[in-house]
């Protein structure tokens, strides 16, 4: 199936074909996906509990929300 779609011009695109302004965001999300998986695996090996994984996730999300609320502005970027 992949070989069939590979020859179609409108399907043959890459995830990394993005503007230069957003490449760092794509690269960061790629690396955070790898690191997050490794940290989740380590937490599960040590504690055998998904609760610790969810608590870490909640802490990271709350930290991001606090940073957004403190430093975020309503100014237009463009």
Helices and strands as residue ranges (DSSP letters): H 2-6, G 20-22, H 23-47, H 50-71
